[in-house]
Amino acid sequence: MSGLEWLNLSYFLYSLALALGMVVSLPYWLYQILRHGKYRTGFVERMGRVPARLTRRAGSQAGRVIWVHAVSVGEVAAVSGLVEQMRRRFPGYRVLVSTTTDTGQELARKRFGEDNVFYFPMDLGFAIRPYLEALRPELVVLAETEFWPNFLRLAHVGARIAVVNARISDRSWPRYRRFRWALRRMLAHVDLFLAQTPEDSARLQSIGAEAGRVQVTGNLKFDVSLPASPAIVESLRLSLAAERAGPVLVCGSTVEDEEPPLLKAFENLRVGHPRAVMILAPRHPERFDDVAILLQQLGIPSFRRSQWQGESLAGGVLLVDTIGELAALYALADIAFVGGSLVPRGGHNIIEPAQHGVAIVTGNHTENFRDIVALFQSRDAVRIVGLSELPLTLMHLLANDAERRELGRRALETMRSQMGATQRTMEALRSLIGSDRDAGDIAARAADV
């Protein structure tokens, strides 16, 4: 069997395995749809039906397309500045953004306009080809490490492909190394990798990315600008001041098994600070109801953000059951706790509270943000705790105003010192925009497909 025949067989077997996996897991997906409403929205788009809103402007000057893919909320926020730069500096192109998750889709539509946003198709030829034929993107930009074999192979026939803000997490690293023999072929379809750190660059090269195609441009998340503050922030600020409520503990992006110890720590805080307030924002919308039930069971006074009408929050919890407001709500915090980190879930982004100069506390499971957390830790700009240290750390910071404020100041300075990745990324992408591809190269790639 020739190399090309073996390659085509590999893609066929991958597609078959993916399709069979979808069939076998169908009961799970149906449960998620019926129980939590997940995956229902955008199903036909994921299956290859191109929404009319994407093609209605095909005949305009902006008919040339750049396709940006950002999986969820974090990636959408990270590429927001990049998308805006593309729109300004490449006016002849229409920038379209795809997401995988519903929460990412909601945020992307708010930021980029509904007509420019859609759901990323499943990694099967029948779902991908309609988008490539309708949009004919000249450049595809993937945020972080979205390596979908069929998509990369099919998209690269007519488009340049760049992976921006690229990283290889500690959790993914062993798995990628195990399959680097397969990854090498797949990564050959990527024209440019823009890595967050030198370590990410080295890891990409070790699994098959050509050294000449890898650059280090920094982390786009340091360049995320503060969104316009929603009205709820000022309403809460005025209410807290009028009630003389506080201090305020904002707990963001919490996951299952984190709320109980956080709420226990909050109950301890109320002994010395009876008018303390917790603003609690679970990471996943499908858990809002479960957390509301937990609050009721613990007997802690609470209000849901969607139902709050200005009632006093002193000594209670505001459960944030909305999407896209957490980054702004950190501005109200005396202390910000960033979740997904007390349990082994890899942690979440600590840059959002740092933008407000807020004292940051996070757990000791931060593998997904190892470089950011290590940087902040090296500058004494974050407190890292385990379950047992959490209550004492919170009480210590609230009892020491000067230390708490200095911690927040150092966090803001650390964040500002790392800005500039968006500009470096744009400069790197310029080499791919408008560059003519050799006709023979395109024909050869089409033959491979």
KAZI-V449202 format. One record per helix or strand of 2 or more residues. SS is the DSSP state (hx for helix, st for strand). FROM is the first residue (numbers start at 1). LEN is the number of residues. If there is no record, write none. Layout:
ss:from:len
SS:FROM:LEN
SS:FROM:LEN
This chain:
ss:from:len
hx:3:22
hx:26:11
hx:43:4
hx:52:4
hx:61:3
st:64:6
hx:73:17
st:93:7
hx:102:11
hx:114:3
st:117:3
hx:125:11
st:139:5
hx:149:7
st:160:7
hx:170:9
hx:180:8
st:192:4
hx:198:9
hx:211:3
st:214:3
hx:220:4
hx:231:13
st:248:7
hx:259:14
st:277:6
hx:285:14
st:302:3
st:317:3
hx:326:7
st:335:4
hx:351:5
st:359:5
hx:367:12
st:383:3
hx:387:13
hx:401:17
hx:421:9
hx:439:10
